[in-house]
Amino acid sequence: MSKRYDIASSIPQRPPFVFIDTIEEVDPKGARTRYTIPAACPLLVDGILPLSGLMENAAQTCATMGEGTVMYIGEVKQMEVSRFPKVGEIVCTEARVIQEWLNILLVECTTQVNDETIATATLKIATITDNAAK
Protein backbone atom coordinates (compact mmCIF):
# COMPACT_ATOMS: atom_id res chain seq x y z
CA MET A 1 0.00 0.00 0.00
CA SER A 2 1.46 3.36 -1.00
CA LYS A 3 1.63 6.32 1.36
CA ARG A 4 -0.72 9.24 0.69
CA TYR A 5 0.87 12.69 0.79
CA ASP A 6 -0.99 15.90 1.56
CA ILE A 7 -0.23 18.44 -1.17
CA ALA A 8 -1.64 21.42 0.78
CA SER A 9 0.85 20.87 3.60
CA SER A 10 3.73 20.17 1.20
CA ILE A 11 3.69 23.34 -0.94
CA PRO A 12 2.74 26.97 -0.25
CA GLN A 13 0.65 27.42 -3.42
CA ARG A 14 -3.14 27.18 -3.36
CA PRO A 15 -5.72 26.55 -6.10
CA PRO A 16 -5.90 27.45 -8.87
CA PHE A 17 -2.10 27.75 -8.81
CA VAL A 18 -1.35 24.15 -7.79
CA PHE A 19 0.51 22.29 -10.52
CA ILE A 20 0.73 18.83 -8.93
CA ASP A 21 -2.14 16.38 -8.33
CA THR A 22 -0.27 13.53 -6.70
CA ILE A 23 2.95 13.16 -4.78
CA GLU A 24 4.10 9.64 -5.62
CA GLU A 25 7.21 9.61 -3.46
CA VAL A 26 9.21 12.13 -1.51
CA ASP A 27 12.21 12.35 0.78
CA PRO A 28 14.82 15.07 1.48
CA LYS A 29 16.86 13.98 -1.57
CA GLY A 30 14.11 13.71 -4.17
CA ALA A 31 10.48 13.61 -5.17
CA ARG A 32 8.19 12.37 -7.92
CA THR A 33 4.84 13.97 -8.75
CA ARG A 34 2.02 13.73 -11.30
CA TYR A 35 -0.14 16.47 -12.77
CA THR A 36 -3.06 16.01 -15.17
CA ILE A 37 -3.32 19.28 -17.07
CA PRO A 38 -6.87 20.63 -16.65
CA ALA A 39 -8.69 22.86 -19.14
CA ALA A 40 -9.01 25.41 -16.29
CA CYS A 41 -5.24 25.68 -15.74
CA PRO A 42 -4.50 29.42 -15.33
CA LEU A 43 -1.30 29.32 -17.42
CA LEU A 44 -2.64 27.53 -20.50
CA VAL A 45 -2.03 29.10 -23.88
CA ASP A 46 -4.21 27.63 -26.65
CA GLY A 47 -4.56 24.35 -24.74
CA ILE A 48 -0.82 24.01 -24.15
CA LEU A 49 1.06 24.25 -20.84
CA PRO A 50 3.88 26.72 -21.64
CA LEU A 51 7.37 27.05 -20.20
CA SER A 52 6.07 28.96 -17.15
CA GLY A 53 3.76 26.03 -16.30
CA LEU A 54 6.52 23.45 -16.70
CA MET A 55 8.78 25.54 -14.47
CA GLU A 56 6.06 25.93 -11.83
CA ASN A 57 5.43 22.17 -11.89
CA ALA A 58 9.16 21.49 -11.41
CA ALA A 59 9.39 24.09 -8.60
CA GLN A 60 6.40 22.62 -6.78
CA THR A 61 7.85 19.13 -7.15
CA CYS A 62 11.07 20.40 -5.53
CA ALA A 63 9.08 22.11 -2.76
CA THR A 64 7.60 18.78 -1.67
CA MET A 65 11.10 17.68 -0.57
CA GLY A 66 11.39 20.35 2.09
CA GLU A 67 8.98 19.56 4.90
CA GLY A 68 9.24 22.46 7.35
CA THR A 69 11.54 24.29 4.94
CA VAL A 70 11.01 27.34 2.75
CA MET A 71 12.68 26.96 -0.66
CA TYR A 72 13.67 29.77 -3.01
CA ILE A 73 14.78 29.16 -6.58
CA GLY A 74 17.99 31.08 -7.08
CA GLU A 75 18.81 29.96 -10.60
CA VAL A 76 17.47 27.84 -13.43
CA LYS A 77 20.24 26.26 -15.48
CA GLN A 78 20.20 24.14 -18.60
CA MET A 79 16.41 24.11 -19.14
CA GLU A 80 15.59 22.11 -22.23
CA VAL A 81 12.08 21.47 -23.56
CA SER A 82 11.40 19.15 -26.49
CA ARG A 83 7.65 19.81 -26.49
CA PHE A 84 4.92 21.35 -24.36
CA PRO A 85 2.16 19.15 -22.90
CA LYS A 86 -1.52 19.57 -23.80
CA VAL A 87 -4.74 19.63 -21.79
CA GLY A 88 -5.55 16.16 -20.50
CA GLU A 89 -1.98 14.87 -20.63
CA ILE A 90 -0.38 13.62 -17.42
CA VAL A 91 3.06 15.02 -16.68
CA CYS A 92 5.30 13.07 -14.33
CA THR A 93 8.08 15.11 -12.80
CA GLU A 94 11.04 13.78 -10.87
CA ALA A 95 13.42 15.94 -8.86
CA ARG A 96 16.71 14.61 -7.48
CA VAL A 97 19.27 16.47 -5.37
CA ILE A 98 22.62 16.07 -7.13
CA GLN A 99 24.65 18.36 -4.89
CA GLU A 100 24.21 20.02 -1.50
CA TRP A 101 26.29 22.72 0.15
CA LEU A 102 25.17 24.35 3.41
CA ASN A 103 21.62 25.53 2.61
CA ILE A 104 22.00 25.38 -1.20
CA LEU A 105 20.69 22.46 -3.24
CA LEU A 106 21.42 21.67 -6.88
CA VAL A 107 18.41 19.72 -8.15
CA GLU A 108 17.97 17.92 -11.45
CA CYS A 109 14.35 17.83 -12.71
CA THR A 110 12.97 15.62 -15.47
CA THR A 111 9.42 15.86 -16.78
CA GLN A 112 7.85 13.07 -18.83
CA VAL A 113 4.57 12.37 -20.60
CA ASN A 114 3.96 8.65 -21.31
CA ASP A 115 7.65 7.81 -20.67
CA GLU A 116 8.72 10.51 -23.19
CA THR A 117 11.06 13.06 -21.62
CA ILE A 118 9.69 16.45 -22.60
CA ALA A 119 11.70 18.76 -20.29
CA THR A 120 14.82 18.78 -18.15
CA ALA A 121 16.29 21.48 -15.94
CA THR A 122 18.78 22.02 -13.17
CA LEU A 123 17.62 24.29 -10.35
CA LYS A 124 19.74 25.94 -7.69
CA ILE A 125 17.59 26.25 -4.57
CA ALA A 126 18.23 28.04 -1.27
CA THR A 127 16.57 26.44 1.73
CA ILE A 128 15.56 28.11 4.99
CA THR A 129 14.06 26.21 7.89
CA ASP A 130 10.55 27.37 8.71
CA ASN A 131 11.65 28.82 12.08
CA ALA A 132 14.35 30.97 10.43
CA ALA A 133 11.86 32.34 7.89
CA LYS A 134 9.58 33.77 10.58
C-alpha angles and dihedrals in degrees: 000000000000123000118252116227125205109231095194092060093042101056134031096226122099132200132321087026097056112115100183127070100180136024104211097182137349141177134150091277100047152348142204124207140174130215127184105206108236125208087238094058106136094221099051118128113195091335094310128112103230131209092279090057093048090049092049090049091051092046092050090048089054091047091060089067094064109069106184090006132108112219127201123191107229099176142002112212132184097001110180125179123186094182141347120246123243134225110288096024119121115229118201114200126191124192122192128182107233098174137014130191121173103307096342122100128192106207129189114210127194124185122197138182114199092344090307112123106228101168141017131182142164115223128195107211131188114210128205123183112242092248092055092050093059 
